[in-house]
């Protein structure tokens, strides 16, 4: 499973909220979080805290 797939799956199971710490704990590099923000799949609402646009 790629980092992108891991992040997609984690977001689905976490009700659209993820932190950079939790991502790192699950082996998801923070660059994937940045990529998802650029693609509009996540919004950074505070330092290290991300949500999906529909939350």
Secondary structure, DSSP 8 states (H G I E B T S, - for coil): --HHHHHHHHHHHTTTEEEHHHHHHTT--HHHHHHHHHHTS-EEEETTEEE-TT-
